[in-house]
Amino acid sequence: MRRAARVEPGPGQESVWDYPRPPAVEAVPDRVVVRLGGEVVVDTTDAVRVLETSHPPVYYVPMAGVELRPAQGSSMCEFKGRARYFDVVGGDGVVATRAAWNYPTPEPGYEDLRDRVAIYPSAMDSCEVGGEVVQAQEGDFYGGWITSRVVGPFKGGPGTLGW
């Protein structure tokens, strides 16, 4: 399978093809806001993002203050460890099923993710980074947040599994 050509980043942008493998975790200086059911469910300046080759960044926010319910299933990341899943509860009792995950016992190097949760932007009313509404990564398996600051092509959509 052949991947699409790398998009050259413009001023103030970064290419996901310059992200490392294994992934890196970095603090986010911007305000992150998530809405569900017409209500703000996350509003923080204490987020981190995971940067991995070919993927839009995945944002992790503090679990404290987010109404979560345990959901079925788990998955395994070769770098971060075993993930558990959650439903996210928003305004008017709206529930986004299996819309978030975290690593309760992350592998060495990923300890900053322990008490944080990642949220699929496609399952929310909206997600914002620094006031910009993000686009969800196609395919939803990886849960990346696409802003105008990142360029691809992005893994996740049909035909990208072999990249």
C-alpha positions in Angstrom: 0.0 0.0 0.0 1.4 3.3 -1.0 0.9 6.4 1.2 0.0 9.8 -0.1 2.8 12.3 -0.4 3.9 14.2 2.7 2.3 17.7 2.9 5.0 20.3 3.4 4.2 22.3 6.5 3.8 26.1 6.2 4.8 28.7 8.7 3.5 27.8 12.2 2.6 24.3 11.1 4.1 20.8 11.8 3.9 17.6 9.8 2.8 14.5 11.5 5.5 12.7 9.4 8.1 14.6 11.6 6.6 13.2 14.8 8.7 10.5 16.5 8.2 6.7 16.9 8.0 5.7 19.7 5.6 8.5 20.4 6.4 11.6 22.5 4.3 13.2 25.2 4.4 17.0 25.5 2.6 19.6 27.5 0.0 21.7 25.7 0.2 25.5 26.5 -3.3 26.1 25.0 -6.7 26.0 26.6 -8.6 22.8 25.7 -12.4 22.8 25.8 -14.7 19.9 25.1 -18.5 20.1 24.8 -21.1 17.3 25.0 -24.9 17.6 25.3 -24.6 21.4 25.0 -22.4 21.5 28.1 -18.7 22.1 28.7 -17.3 18.8 30.0 -13.7 19.8 29.9 -12.1 23.2 30.3 -8.4 23.0 31.1 -4.9 24.4 30.5 -3.4 21.2 31.9 -3.5 19.0 28.9 -0.8 16.9 27.2 -0.6 15.6 23.7 0.9 12.4 22.3 2.8 12.8 19.0 3.3 9.8 16.9 4.5 9.4 13.3 1.6 9.7 10.8 -1.0 10.5 13.4 -2.6 13.8 14.4 -2.0 14.6 18.0 -4.1 12.8 20.6 -5.0 15.2 23.5 -5.1 13.9 27.1 -6.9 15.9 29.8 -7.1 15.4 33.6 -9.7 12.8 34.5 -10.7 14.7 37.5 -13.8 16.8 36.7 -14.9 14.7 33.7 -17.9 12.6 34.3 -16.9 9.1 33.1 -18.5 5.7 33.3 -16.5 2.5 32.8 -17.1 0.9 29.4 -16.5 -2.5 28.0 -13.3 -3.6 26.5 -9.7 -2.7 26.4 -6.9 -2.4 23.9 -3.1 -2.6 23.9 -0.6 0.0 22.7 2.9 -1.4 22.1 4.3 1.8 23.7 1.8 3.1 26.2 0.4 -0.2 27.6 -3.1 -1.4 28.2 -6.0 1.1 27.8 -9.3 1.0 29.4 -12.4 2.7 28.0 -15.1 5.1 29.3 -18.4 6.6 28.4 -18.5 10.3 28.7 -21.5 12.0 30.3 -22.5 15.4 29.1 -25.4 17.9 29.5 -29.0 16.7 29.7 -27.7 13.2 30.5 -26.2 12.7 27.0 -23.9 9.8 27.0 -21.1 9.2 24.4 -20.4 5.5 24.5 -16.8 4.3 24.6 -15.7 7.9 23.8 -12.7 8.1 26.0 -9.8 6.0 27.2 -6.8 6.1 29.5 -3.8 4.1 30.6 -4.1 3.4 34.3 -0.7 1.7 34.4 1.3 3.3 31.5 4.6 1.9 30.4 7.8 3.8 31.4 8.0 7.1 29.6 4.3 7.6 29.5 3.6 8.2 33.2 2.1 11.6 32.5 -0.9 9.8 31.0 -1.9 7.9 34.2 -4.5 10.3 35.5 -5.5 11.7 32.1 -8.1 10.6 29.6 -8.1 11.0 25.8 -11.5 11.7 24.2 -12.6 10.9 20.6 -13.5 14.3 19.1 -16.0 12.7 16.7 -18.1 11.6 19.7 -18.4 15.1 21.2 -20.4 18.2 20.2 -17.0 20.0 19.8 -13.4 20.0 20.9 -11.2 23.1 20.9 -7.5 23.8 21.2 -6.6 27.4 21.8 -10.1 28.5 20.6 -9.9 26.5 17.3 -12.5 23.8 16.8 -10.7 20.6 15.8 -11.6 18.0 13.2 -11.7 14.4 14.1 -9.1 12.0 12.6 -10.8 9.9 10.0 -11.6 6.3 11.1 -11.8 7.0 14.8 -9.5 4.2 15.9 -6.7 6.6 16.9 -8.7 9.5 18.1 -6.4 12.3 16.7 -7.3 16.0 16.9 -6.7 17.9 13.7 -6.1 21.6 13.8 -4.8 24.1 11.2 -1.3 23.6 12.9 -0.8 20.0 11.7 -0.6 18.6 8.2 -0.6 15.0 6.9 -1.5 12.9 5.2 -3.0 11.3 8.3 -3.2 7.6 9.0 -6.6 6.3 10.0 -8.9 6.4 7.0 -9.7 3.6 4.5 -6.5 2.4 2.7 -4.1 3.7 5.3 -3.7 0.6 7.5 -0.4 -0.4 5.8 1.3 2.9 6.2 
